[in-house]
Amino acid sequence: MSLDPKFKVSEFPSHISSEFLKEIYNLNQEHTPEVGSLSSIEYLQELIKLSSNNFYISFKNKIIGFMICFREGSEYKSKNYKFFTKNKSKFLYIDRIAVKSDYRRNGIGRSLYALISSIAIDKEIPLCCEVNIQPLNQISIDFHENLGFCRVGEFAFDDHAVAYFIKEHS
């Protein structure tokens, strides 16, 4: 399934405007707990500075989805990211992905994953992520398993629990 050409996939701009940050931040916050809540727009800006690969999807000049990813060696403090730093010397970590509810089931998530997978394949490194298991996000678990991700661990936080997934590309 290819992405409908009415949707445009782009890398985050090199100079990020405050409007762009606000749109990404609001989209992130609309999709908690599926993605982790961000404490502020400034924290989002810091995440973007530490990250390696970031894409967004637009429709009629409005952001309708995004993906933020990290390579190994980042100063990112996330416990989920650190799980992979302890287990892999090289990797590409999908930290967060969100698609506006009205635009789901259009292949947007699958297209973003195909894009980031092509980068992981090119670099011959595994693609890593986590998915909530408490509260249960079965749709995301099924999505990742259908794409060939394997569960490699779990961690229970005070307010939620996650399963860790890896897709090998070496």
Backbone as JSON Lines, residues from 0, in Angstrom:
{"i":0,"aa":"M","n":[0.84,-1.17,0.0],"ca":[0.0,0.0,0.0],"c":[0.89,1.24,0.0]}
{"i":1,"aa":"S","n":[0.77,2.06,-1.01],"ca":[1.57,3.29,-1.06],"c":[0.74,4.45,-0.52]}
{"i":2,"aa":"L","n":[1.46,5.45,-0.08],"ca":[0.81,6.61,0.52],"c":[0.14,7.44,-0.56]}
{"i":3,"aa":"D","n":[-1.08,7.84,-0.3],"ca":[-1.82,8.71,-1.21],"c":[-1.02,9.99,-1.42]}
{"i":4,"aa":"P","n":[-0.84,10.41,-2.69],"ca":[-0.03,11.61,-2.96],"c":[-0.56,12.9,-2.35]}
{"i":5,"aa":"K","n":[-1.79,12.9,-1.87],"ca":[-2.31,14.11,-1.22],"c":[-1.61,14.36,0.12]}
{"i":6,"aa":"F","n":[-0.95,13.32,0.67],"ca":[-0.18,13.45,1.91],"c":[1.28,13.67,1.54]}
{"i":7,"aa":"K","n":[1.91,14.62,2.18],"ca":[3.32,14.93,1.89],"c":[4.18,14.57,3.09]}
{"i":8,"aa":"V","n":[5.23,13.76,2.85],"ca":[6.19,13.38,3.88],"c":[7.41,14.29,3.74]}
{"i":9,"aa":"S","n":[7.83,14.88,4.85],"ca":[8.98,15.78,4.83],"c":[9.83,15.58,6.08]}
{"i":10,"aa":"E","n":[11.12,15.92,5.96],"ca":[11.97,15.97,7.15],"c":[11.64,17.26,7.9]}
{"i":11,"aa":"F","n":[11.86,17.23,9.21],"ca":[11.69,18.46,9.97],"c":[12.59,19.53,9.35]}
{"i":12,"aa":"P","n":[12.15,20.78,9.32],"ca":[13.0,21.84,8.76],"c":[14.24,22.05,9.63]}
{"i":13,"aa":"S","n":[15.31,22.56,9.01],"ca":[16.54,22.82,9.77],"c":[16.33,23.97,10.76]}
{"i":14,"aa":"H","n":[15.55,24.95,10.38],"ca":[15.16,26.01,11.32],"c":[13.68,25.8,11.63]}
{"i":15,"aa":"I","n":[13.4,25.46,12.86],"ca":[12.03,25.12,13.25],"c":[11.34,26.34,13.85]}
{"i":16,"aa":"S","n":[10.23,26.71,13.23],"ca":[9.47,27.87,13.71],"c":[8.7,27.52,14.98]}
{"i":17,"aa":"S","n":[8.29,28.54,15.7],"ca":[7.49,28.3,16.9],"c":[6.13,27.71,16.54]}
{"i":18,"aa":"E","n":[5.59,28.06,15.37],"ca":[4.3,27.48,14.95],"c":[4.44,25.98,14.69]}
{"i":19,"aa":"F","n":[5.54,25.59,14.02],"ca":[5.79,24.19,13.74],"c":[5.92,23.42,15.06]}
{"i":20,"aa":"L","n":[6.72,23.94,15.99],"ca":[6.89,23.28,17.29],"c":[5.56,23.13,18.01]}
{"i":21,"aa":"K","n":[4.76,24.18,17.97],"ca":[3.46,24.14,18.65],"c":[2.56,23.07,18.04]}
{"i":22,"aa":"E","n":[2.55,22.94,16.71],"ca":[1.73,21.92,16.06],"c":[2.17,20.51,16.45]}
{"i":23,"aa":"I","n":[3.48,20.28,16.45],"ca":[4.01,18.96,16.83],"c":[3.69,18.68,18.3]}
{"i":24,"aa":"Y","n":[3.91,19.67,19.14],"ca":[3.64,19.53,20.57],"c":[2.16,19.18,20.81]}
{"i":25,"aa":"N","n":[1.27,19.96,20.2],"ca":[-0.17,19.72,20.39],"c":[-0.58,18.34,19.88]}
{"i":26,"aa":"L","n":[-0.04,17.93,18.75],"ca":[-0.34,16.6,18.21],"c":[0.16,15.51,19.17]}
{"i":27,"aa":"N","n":[1.35,15.7,19.73],"ca":[1.88,14.76,20.71],"c":[0.93,14.67,21.91]}
{"i":28,"aa":"Q","n":[0.56,15.81,22.46],"ca":[-0.26,15.82,23.66],"c":[-1.65,15.24,23.42]}
{"i":29,"aa":"E","n":[-2.18,15.38,22.21],"ca":[-3.48,14.8,21.86],"c":[-3.43,13.28,21.87]}
{"i":30,"aa":"H","n":[-2.23,12.71,21.77],"ca":[-2.1,11.26,21.64],"c":[-1.45,10.58,22.83]}
{"i":31,"aa":"T","n":[-1.51,11.22,23.99],"ca":[-1.07,10.53,25.19],"c":[-2.25,9.7,25.7]}
{"i":32,"aa":"P","n":[-2.07,8.53,26.23],"ca":[-0.81,7.92,26.61],"c":[-0.14,7.09,25.5]}
{"i":33,"aa":"E","n":[-0.69,7.09,24.28],"ca":[-0.05,6.31,23.21],"c":[1.4,6.74,23.02]}
{"i":34,"aa":"V","n":[1.66,8.03,23.12],"ca":[3.02,8.56,23.16],"c":[3.18,9.26,24.49]}
{"i":35,"aa":"G","n":[4.38,9.35,24.97],"ca":[4.61,10.0,26.26],"c":[4.29,11.48,26.21]}
{"i":36,"aa":"S","n":[3.71,11.95,27.28],"ca":[3.41,13.37,27.4],"c":[4.71,14.16,27.46]}
{"i":37,"aa":"L","n":[4.7,15.35,26.9],"ca":[5.85,16.25,26.95],"c":[5.57,17.36,27.94]}
{"i":38,"aa":"S","n":[6.53,17.7,28.76],"ca":[6.32,18.7,29.81],"c":[6.17,20.11,29.26]}
{"i":39,"aa":"S","n":[6.75,20.37,28.08],"ca":[6.68,21.73,27.52],"c":[7.14,21.72,26.06]}
{"i":40,"aa":"I","n":[6.86,22.81,25.38],"ca":[7.35,22.97,24.01],"c":[8.88,23.06,24.02]}
{"i":41,"aa":"E","n":[9.44,23.66,25.06],"ca":[10.9,23.76,25.17],"c":[11.53,22.38,25.3]}
{"i":42,"aa":"Y","n":[10.87,21.47,26.03],"ca":[11.38,20.1,26.14],"c":[11.32,19.4,24.78]}
{"i":43,"aa":"L","n":[10.25,19.61,24.03],"ca":[10.15,19.06,22.68],"c":[11.31,19.58,21.82]}
{"i":44,"aa":"Q","n":[11.59,20.85,21.91],"ca":[12.68,21.45,21.15],"c":[14.02,20.79,21.51]}
{"i":45,"aa":"E","n":[14.22,20.51,22.78],"ca":[15.45,19.83,23.23],"c":[15.51,18.41,22.67]}
{"i":46,"aa":"L","n":[14.38,17.69,22.69],"ca":[14.35,16.34,22.12],"c":[14.75,16.37,20.65]}
{"i":47,"aa":"I","n":[14.22,17.31,19.92],"ca":[14.52,17.41,18.49],"c":[16.01,17.65,18.28]}
{"i":48,"aa":"K","n":[16.62,18.48,19.12],"ca":[18.06,18.75,19.01],"c":[18.88,17.48,19.25]}
{"i":49,"aa":"L","n":[18.43,16.62,20.16],"ca":[19.15,15.4,20.48],"c":[18.89,14.27,19.49]}
{"i":50,"aa":"S","n":[17.81,14.37,18.73],"ca":[17.38,13.28,17.85],"c":[18.18,13.24,16.55]}
{"i":51,"aa":"S","n":[17.94,12.17,15.79],"ca":[18.7,11.98,14.55],"c":[17.83,12.05,13.3]}
{"i":52,"aa":"N","n":[16.64,11.53,13.34],"ca":[15.77,11.46,12.16],"c":[14.36,11.84,12.57]}
{"i":53,"aa":"N","n":[13.8,12.84,11.88],"ca":[12.47,13.33,12.21],"c":[11.71,13.63,10.93]}
{"i":54,"aa":"F","n":[10.49,13.16,10.89],"ca":[9.65,13.36,9.71],"c":[8.26,13.81,10.14]}
{"i":55,"aa":"Y","n":[7.62,14.53,9.24],"ca":[6.22,14.88,9.48],"c":[5.44,14.68,8.2]}
{"i":56,"aa":"I","n":[4.14,14.49,8.38],"ca":[3.21,14.32,7.27],"c":[2.29,15.53,7.27]}
{"i":57,"aa":"S","n":[2.1,16.09,6.09],"ca":[1.18,17.22,6.0],"c":[0.09,16.94,4.96]}
{"i":58,"aa":"F","n":[-1.01,17.61,5.17],"ca":[-2.15,17.55,4.26],"c":[-2.72,18.96,4.21]}
{"i":59,"aa":"K","n":[-2.75,19.53,3.01],"ca":[-3.22,20.92,2.84],"c":[-2.5,21.87,3.8]}
{"i":60,"aa":"N","n":[-1.18,21.7,3.86],"ca":[-0.3,22.55,4.66],"c":[-0.55,22.48,6.17]}
{"i":61,"aa":"K","n":[-1.21,21.44,6.64],"ca":[-1.4,21.22,8.07],"c":[-0.68,19.93,8.46]}
{"i":62,"aa":"I","n":[0.02,19.95,9.58],"ca":[0.71,18.76,10.07],"c":[-0.33,17.79,10.61]}
{"i":63,"aa":"I","n":[-0.3,16.57,10.1],"ca":[-1.26,15.56,10.55],"c":[-0.57,14.36,11.2]}
{"i":64,"aa":"G","n":[0.75,14.34,11.18],"ca":[1.49,13.25,11.81],"c":[2.97,13.57,11.89]}
{"i":65,"aa":"F","n":[3.66,12.84,12.77],"ca":[5.11,13.03,12.89],"c":[5.76,11.81,13.5]}
{"i":66,"aa":"M","n":[7.08,11.75,13.35],"ca":[7.91,10.68,13.93],"c":[9.23,11.3,14.36]}
{"i":67,"aa":"I","n":[9.67,10.99,15.59],"ca":[10.95,11.46,16.11],"c":[11.78,10.24,16.5]}
{"i":68,"aa":"C","n":[13.01,10.17,15.99],"ca":[13.87,9.0,16.19],"c":[15.27,9.41,16.67]}
{"i":69,"aa":"F","n":[15.93,8.49,17.33],"ca":[17.27,8.7,17.88],"c":[18.21,7.57,17.46]}
{"i":70,"aa":"R","n":[19.46,7.91,17.25],"ca":[20.51,6.91,17.07],"c":[21.17,6.68,18.42]}
{"i":71,"aa":"E","n":[21.96,5.62,18.48],"ca":[22.75,5.37,19.68],"c":[23.7,6.54,19.9]}
{"i":72,"aa":"G","n":[24.12,6.72,21.14],"ca":[25.07,7.78,21.45],"c":[24.46,9.13,21.78]}
{"i":73,"aa":"S","n":[23.14,9.23,21.75],"ca":[22.49,10.49,22.09],"c":[22.53,10.71,23.6]}
{"i":74,"aa":"E","n":[22.41,11.94,24.02],"ca":[22.34,12.28,25.44],"c":[20.9,12.16,25.97]}
{"i":75,"aa":"Y","n":[20.02,11.56,25.19],"ca":[18.62,11.42,25.57],"c":[18.53,10.61,26.86]}
{"i":76,"aa":"K","n":[17.75,11.08,27.83],"ca":[17.68,10.48,29.16],"c":[16.54,9.47,29.34]}
{"i":77,"aa":"S","n":[15.76,9.21,28.31],"ca":[14.61,8.31,28.41],"c":[15.03,6.91,28.89]}
{"i":78,"aa":"K","n":[14.3,6.38,29.86],"ca":[14.58,5.01,30.32],"c":[14.36,3.99,29.21]}
{"i":79,"aa":"N","n":[13.37,4.27,28.35],"ca":[13.13,3.35,27.24],"c":[14.3,3.36,26.27]}
{"i":80,"aa":"Y","n":[14.8,4.54,25.94],"ca":[15.97,4.65,25.06],"c":[17.17,3.95,25.7]}
{"i":81,"aa":"K","n":[17.33,4.14,26.99],"ca":[18.47,3.52,27.69],"c":[18.4,2.0,27.68]}
{"i":82,"aa":"F","n":[17.19,1.43,27.63],"ca":[17.07,-0.02,27.51],"c":[17.84,-0.5,26.28]}
{"i":83,"aa":"F","n":[17.68,0.2,25.18],"ca":[18.34,-0.22,23.94],"c":[19.84,0.09,23.96]}
{"i":84,"aa":"T","n":[20.25,1.16,24.65],"ca":[21.69,1.46,24.73],"c":[22.42,0.37,25.51]}
{"i":85,"aa":"K","n":[21.72,-0.27,26.44],"ca":[22.33,-1.35,27.23],"c":[22.39,-2.65,26.45]}
{"i":86,"aa":"N","n":[21.55,-2.78,25.42],"ca":[21.43,-4.06,24.72],"c":[21.94,-4.06,23.29]}
{"i":87,"aa":"K","n":[22.18,-2.9,22.72],"ca":[22.63,-2.8,21.32],"c":[23.72,-1.74,21.2]}
{"i":88,"aa":"S","n":[24.77,-2.03,20.44],"ca":[25.82,-1.02,20.26],"c":[25.43,0.0,19.19]}
{"i":89,"aa":"K","n":[24.63,-0.42,18.21],"ca":[24.13,0.49,17.18],"c":[22.65,0.21,16.98]}
{"i":90,"aa":"F","n":[21.88,1.27,16.8],"ca":[20.44,1.1,16.59],"c":[19.82,2.42,16.16]}
{"i":91,"aa":"L","n":[18.6,2.33,15.71],"ca":[17.76,3.49,15.4],"c":[16.48,3.31,16.21]}
{"i":92,"aa":"Y","n":[16.22,4.26,17.09],"ca":[15.12,4.16,18.05],"c":[13.98,5.11,17.69]}
{"i":93,"aa":"I","n":[12.8,4.55,17.52],"ca":[11.6,5.35,17.28],"c":[11.06,5.77,18.63]}
{"i":94,"aa":"D","n":[11.23,7.04,18.95],"ca":[10.82,7.53,20.25],"c":[9.33,7.82,20.3]}
{"i":95,"aa":"R","n":[8.83,8.47,19.26],"ca":[7.41,8.82,19.25],"c":[6.92,8.98,17.82]}
{"i":96,"aa":"I","n":[5.69,8.55,17.63],"ca":[5.0,8.71,16.36],"c":[3.54,8.98,16.7]}
{"i":97,"aa":"A","n":[2.96,9.93,16.0],"ca":[1.54,10.24,16.21],"c":[0.92,10.65,14.88]}
{"i":98,"aa":"V","n":[-0.31,10.22,14.67],"ca":[-1.08,10.58,13.48],"c":[-2.46,11.03,13.96]}
{"i":99,"aa":"K","n":[-2.9,12.2,13.48],"ca":[-4.23,12.7,13.86],"c":[-5.27,11.61,13.61]}
{"i":100,"aa":"S","n":[-6.17,11.47,14.56],"ca":[-7.18,10.41,14.51],"c":[-7.97,10.39,13.2]}
{"i":101,"aa":"D","n":[-8.32,11.56,12.67],"ca":[-9.12,11.63,11.45],"c":[-8.39,11.1,10.22]}
{"i":102,"aa":"Y","n":[-7.07,10.94,10.32],"ca":[-6.28,10.52,9.16],"c":[-5.7,9.11,9.31]}
{"i":103,"aa":"R","n":[-6.08,8.43,10.37],"ca":[-5.6,7.05,10.55],"c":[-6.26,6.14,9.52]}
{"i":104,"aa":"R","n":[-5.64,5.0,9.31],"ca":[-6.12,3.98,8.36],"c":[-5.93,4.46,6.91]}
{"i":105,"aa":"N","n":[-4.97,5.36,6.7],"ca":[-4.63,5.83,5.36],"c":[-3.2,5.43,4.96]}
{"i":106,"aa":"G","n":[-2.56,4.59,5.76],"ca":[-1.2,4.15,5.45],"c":[-0.12,5.12,5.89]}
{"i":107,"aa":"I","n":[-0.47,6.12,6.67],"ca":[0.51,7.12,7.09],"c":[1.55,6.5,8.03]}
{"i":108,"aa":"G","n":[1.09,5.82,9.06],"ca":[2.03,5.17,9.99],"c":[2.9,4.16,9.28]}
{"i":109,"aa":"R","n":[2.3,3.35,8.43],"ca":[3.05,2.34,7.67],"c":[4.09,3.02,6.78]}
{"i":110,"aa":"S","n":[3.75,4.15,6.17],"ca":[4.69,4.88,5.31],"c":[5.85,5.45,6.12]}
{"i":111,"aa":"L","n":[5.56,6.01,7.29],"ca":[6.63,6.51,8.14],"c":[7.56,5.38,8.57]}
{"i":112,"aa":"Y","n":[6.98,4.23,8.89],"ca":[7.8,3.09,9.28],"c":[8.61,2.56,8.1]}
{"i":113,"aa":"A","n":[8.05,2.58,6.9],"ca":[8.81,2.16,5.72],"c":[10.0,3.09,5.5]}
{"i":114,"aa":"L","n":[9.78,4.37,5.69],"ca":[10.85,5.35,5.53],"c":[11.96,5.14,6.55]}
{"i":115,"aa":"I","n":[11.61,5.02,7.81],"ca":[12.64,4.85,8.84],"c":[13.3,3.47,8.72]}
{"i":116,"aa":"S","n":[12.53,2.47,8.28],"ca":[13.12,1.13,8.05],"c":[14.15,1.17,6.94]}
{"i":117,"aa":"S","n":[13.89,1.96,5.89],"ca":[14.85,2.04,4.79],"c":[16.17,2.64,5.28]}
{"i":118,"aa":"I","n":[16.11,3.56,6.22],"ca":[17.33,4.13,6.8],"c":[18.05,3.07,7.62]}
{"i":119,"aa":"A","n":[17.31,2.31,8.44],"ca":[17.92,1.25,9.24],"c":[18.53,0.17,8.36]}
{"i":120,"aa":"I","n":[17.85,-0.2,7.28],"ca":[18.37,-1.21,6.36],"c":[19.65,-0.71,5.71]}
{"i":121,"aa":"D","n":[19.65,0.54,5.26],"ca":[20.82,1.13,4.62],"c":[22.02,1.14,5.56]}
{"i":122,"aa":"K","n":[21.79,1.39,6.84],"ca":[22.87,1.44,7.83],"c":[23.15,0.08,8.46]}
{"i":123,"aa":"E","n":[22.31,-0.92,8.11],"ca":[22.43,-2.29,8.65],"c":[22.38,-2.29,10.18]}
{"i":124,"aa":"I","n":[21.38,-1.59,10.71],"ca":[21.2,-1.51,12.15],"c":[19.76,-1.87,12.5]}
{"i":125,"aa":"P","n":[19.53,-2.34,13.73],"ca":[18.16,-2.65,14.14],"c":[17.33,-1.4,14.38]}
{"i":126,"aa":"L","n":[16.05,-1.56,14.19],"ca":[15.06,-0.53,14.47],"c":[14.4,-0.91,15.79]}
{"i":127,"aa":"C","n":[14.3,0.02,16.73],"ca":[13.83,-0.26,18.07],"c":[12.69,0.68,18.47]}
{"i":128,"aa":"C","n":[11.82,0.19,19.34],"ca":[10.74,1.02,19.86],"c":[10.14,0.35,21.09]}
{"i":129,"aa":"E","n":[9.2,1.04,21.72],"ca":[8.43,0.43,22.79],"c":[6.96,0.73,22.56]}
{"i":130,"aa":"V","n":[6.12,-0.12,23.13],"ca":[4.67,0.01,23.01],"c":[4.07,-0.2,24.39]}
{"i":131,"aa":"N","n":[3.07,0.59,24.71],"ca":[2.39,0.43,26.0],"c":[1.69,-0.92,26.08]}
{"i":132,"aa":"I","n":[1.92,-1.59,27.21],"ca":[1.16,-2.8,27.51],"c":[0.25,-2.58,28.72]}
{"i":133,"aa":"Q","n":[0.46,-1.45,29.42],"ca":[-0.43,-1.02,30.5],"c":[-0.44,0.5,30.49]}
{"i":134,"aa":"P","n":[-1.45,1.2,30.0],"ca":[-2.65,0.62,29.39],"c":[-2.31,-0.08,28.08]}
{"i":135,"aa":"L","n":[-3.03,-1.13,27.82],"ca":[-2.76,-1.97,26.66],"c":[-3.05,-1.24,25.35]}
{"i":136,"aa":"N","n":[-2.04,-1.24,24.47],"ca":[-2.2,-0.68,23.12],"c":[-2.06,-1.83,22.12]}
{"i":137,"aa":"Q","n":[-3.08,-2.68,22.08],"ca":[-3.03,-3.89,21.25],"c":[-2.9,-3.56,19.77]}
{"i":138,"aa":"I","n":[-3.52,-2.47,19.33],"ca":[-3.42,-2.1,17.92],"c":[-1.96,-1.85,17.54]}
{"i":139,"aa":"S","n":[-1.22,-1.17,18.4],"ca":[0.18,-0.89,18.12],"c":[1.03,-2.17,18.22]}
{"i":140,"aa":"I","n":[0.74,-3.02,19.17],"ca":[1.47,-4.29,19.28],"c":[1.27,-5.1,18.01]}
{"i":141,"aa":"D","n":[0.03,-5.23,17.56],"ca":[-0.26,-5.98,16.32],"c":[0.43,-5.34,15.12]}
{"i":142,"aa":"F","n":[0.41,-4.01,15.04],"ca":[1.05,-3.27,13.96],"c":[2.54,-3.62,13.9]}
{"i":143,"aa":"H","n":[3.22,-3.53,15.04],"ca":[4.65,-3.8,15.07],"c":[4.97,-5.27,14.76]}
{"i":144,"aa":"E","n":[4.19,-6.18,15.31],"ca":[4.43,-7.6,15.03],"c":[4.2,-7.9,13.56]}
{"i":145,"aa":"N","n":[3.2,-7.29,12.94],"ca":[2.95,-7.48,11.5],"c":[4.08,-6.93,10.64]}
{"i":146,"aa":"L","n":[4.8,-5.95,11.15],"ca":[5.94,-5.39,10.42],"c":[7.24,-6.17,10.68]}
{"i":147,"aa":"G","n":[7.18,-7.21,11.52],"ca":[8.35,-8.03,11.76],"c":[9.14,-7.68,13.01]}
{"i":148,"aa":"F","n":[8.58,-6.85,13.87],"ca":[9.25,-6.54,15.13],"c":[9.05,-7.7,16.1]}
{"i":149,"aa":"C","n":[10.07,-7.96,16.93],"ca":[10.01,-9.0,17.95],"c":[10.11,-8.37,19.33]}
{"i":150,"aa":"R","n":[9.3,-8.86,20.25],"ca":[9.33,-8.36,21.63],"c":[10.59,-8.89,22.3]}
{"i":151,"aa":"V","n":[11.33,-7.97,22.94],"ca":[12.61,-8.36,23.55],"c":[12.7,-8.0,25.03]}
{"i":152,"aa":"G","n":[11.65,-7.44,25.59],"ca":[11.68,-7.09,27.0],"c":[10.46,-6.29,27.4]}
{"i":153,"aa":"E","n":[10.36,-6.05,28.7],"ca":[9.26,-5.26,29.25],"c":[9.78,-4.47,30.44]}
{"i":154,"aa":"F","n":[9.08,-3.39,30.75],"ca":[9.42,-2.62,31.95],"c":[8.15,-1.99,32.49]}
{"i":155,"aa":"A","n":[7.98,-2.07,33.82],"ca":[6.82,-1.47,34.48],"c":[7.25,-0.19,35.19]}
{"i":156,"aa":"F","n":[6.68,0.93,34.78],"ca":[6.87,2.21,35.44],"c":[5.8,2.33,36.52]}
{"i":157,"aa":"D","n":[5.8,3.42,37.26],"ca":[4.78,3.62,38.3],"c":[3.38,3.73,37.71]}
{"i":158,"aa":"D","n":[3.25,4.39,36.56],"ca":[1.92,4.67,36.01],"c":[1.61,3.97,34.7]}
{"i":159,"aa":"H","n":[2.54,3.19,34.15],"ca":[2.3,2.45,32.92],"c":[3.4,1.39,32.75]}
{"i":160,"aa":"A","n":[3.21,0.53,31.76],"ca":[4.22,-0.49,31.45],"c":[4.38,-0.56,29.94]}
{"i":161,"aa":"V","n":[5.58,-0.92,29.51],"ca":[5.89,-0.99,28.08],"c":[6.51,-2.34,27.74]}
{"i":162,"aa":"A","n":[6.36,-2.7,26.47],"ca":[7.09,-3.83,25.89],"c":[8.07,-3.24,24.89]}
{"i":163,"aa":"Y","n":[9.29,-3.79,24.87],"ca":[10.33,-3.33,23.95],"c":[10.35,-4.23,22.73]}
{"i":164,"aa":"F","n":[10.49,-3.6,21.56],"ca":[10.48,-4.32,20.29],"c":[11.7,-3.95,19.47]}
{"i":165,"aa":"I","n":[12.22,-4.94,18.72],"ca":[13.35,-4.74,17.81],"c":[13.03,-5.43,16.49]}
{"i":166,"aa":"K","n":[13.44,-4.77,15.42],"ca":[13.41,-5.37,14.09],"c":[14.84,-5.32,13.58]}
{"i":167,"aa":"E","n":[15.44,-6.47,13.4],"ca":[16.83,-6.56,12.95],"c":[16.94,-6.26,11.47]}
{"i":168,"aa":"H","n":[18.01,-5.55,11.07],"ca":[18.24,-5.22,9.68],"c":[19.66,-5.54,9.25]}
{"i":169,"aa":"S","n":[20.36,-6.39,9.98],"ca":[21.74,-6.7,9.61],"c":[21.84,-8.02,8.9]}
